[in-house]
Amino acid sequence: MRKLIKNREGYVKVVGALIGLLITIGIGALVFWEITDGIDGSSTEANDSINETEDMASTVFGLLPLIALVVVGAILIGIVMKGMGGGGGI
C-alpha cells in the first residue's frame, strides 16, 4: 500500500484494473445469458437445472460489482489513514 500511495501511476493502474474488471463482468454476463437462452432441456429435470443455474447466475452477477466497490473503499481508507498521519505500518 505504501508504494501505491507514493506512486501516482499506481492509482491509474488500479482504476484501469477496476474498469477492466467491470467490463469483463458485463461481457461475461452477456455471454452467459446468450448461451443459456439457446439451451433447450430435453426433460423436466434439465429445464429445472437450467432455471436453477440462471437464478444462481443472476445472484452472482449482481454481487460481482461489489468487489470493485470494496477495492475502492480500501483505497479510500488507505488514503484517509495516510492523510491523518496513520498507516505507518502499511
Helices and strands as residue ranges (DSSP letters): H 2-6, H 8-37, H 44-63, H 65-83
